[in-house]
Amino acid sequence: MTNDLIMSSVRPERSGQAAAVSETAYEFGTAFGTAILGFYRTGLADTAPAGLPGGVLEAAQETLAGALLYARELPGELGEALATAATDAFTSALSATGGIAALILLAVGIFAGIMLRRVSSQADPTDTEDDHEPSTAP
């Protein structure tokens, strides 16, 4: 629905560019979501408490919410240790991917600054050199 709203607000001649930006943003979001989950799984595997019942660690690695639900079902200190390990792993994963995203954003900003440094803010982007050719009147 949001994508339809964005696309309907763009001039038809710019719709290809808008679609490309929208698709790129979606792909980046998916990639960062996958990265967070990957960092989370690795972090939880490294910090999970010993003695978890079979299959609990694998299930807890799927989502933070799942890990917290399993932690509630486990007895005492084991459940608390799983909840702490899961929240710490998720926080670390979010921090890592946020740092990566910030670096990418900084690189894109620098690239845009370099590419646009000679572009005048007063120039008409629809203006082409062909429009300024002298006419040959008889």
N, C-alpha and C positions, 0 to 999 in steps of 0.2 A: 504494500500500500504506500509506504513512504517513497519507494522508488518511482511509483507511478506519479506521485505528487511532484517529485523533483523533475522527472522527465516532462511533465505537462507544463512546467514553468519555464522551459528552455525554448528559445527560438528554434524553429525547425531546422535551420541551416547549422545549428550548433548541437543538434541532438546526438550526432555520432560521438562528439567529444564528451558530452555529458554522460552518455552511456558507458564510454570507456572509463571515465573517472569513477562512476558508480560501481562498475564491475571491479576495478582495481581496489577500491575501498573494501568491497565485500571480500575479495581474495586476501587482502592484508588482514582483515578481521578474522577470517577463518585460519590463516596461518598463525596469527598470534594466539588464538584460542587453542590451537593444536600445540603450540610451543609451551603455553602455560600448563596444559595437561601433561605434556612430556616431562617438563621440569618437576611438576608436582609428583608424578609417579616415581621418578628417580629419587627425589628428596624423601618421599614417604618410605620407599624401600630401604633407604639408608638409615632412617631414624625411627622406624617402627619398633615397638617393644617386642622383645622375644616372648615366645609362649602364646602367640595368637592362635586361635583354633584354625584348622585347615580351611583355606579359601577366603578367610576374612581379609587378609592383606590384599589379595588380588581384587576383591570386591571394593575395599576401601580406596584402592588406587583409581577407581573409575571416576569418582566425584568426591568433593569435600563433603557434600551433604550426606552421601552414602557412608563415608567414613565416620561422620559424627553420629549417624543413626546406629551403626555397628558399635561404636564406642559406648553408647547408652545401654546397650544390651550386655556388654561385658562386665564382669564383676570388678568392683572397686578400682584399685590402682591401675589395673590393666586397661580398663576403659578410659580412665583419665590420661594415661600415657599415650594411647592411640589418638585421642582427641587433640592433645597437645602436639603430637608429631604431625598429625594431619593439618592442623591450622598453621603450624610453623612451615611445613613444606609448601602449603598453598601461598602463604605470604612471601616466601622466598621466590617461588615461581613467578608470582605477580611482579615482584620487584625486578627480577632478572629480565622478564619480557618487557616491562616498562622502560628499563634502561636501554634495551636494544631498540625499542620504538623511538625513544628520545634521540638516540644516535642517528637512526635513519632519518628522522625528521630534521635534525640539524644538517645532515648531509644534503638532503633535498633543498633545504633553505639556502645553503651555501651555493649549491648548483644553480638554483633559480636566480640568486643574486648575481652570480657571474654571467649567466645567460642574458639577463635583463638589464645589465648595467648601462648599455648603450641605447636602450629603448626609451624614447621620450614619453613622458606621461601625457603630453599634449598632442601626440600624434594620433591621427584617426586610423584605427586598425583595419578599417575597410578600404582605406585609400591605397591604390596601387600606382606604380609608376606609369602604367599605360594610360591612366586618366589624365596625365599631365603632358602628354606629347603634344607638340604644337600642331595645330591643324594646318593643312595646306590648302588655303583658299585660292581659287583661280583669279 
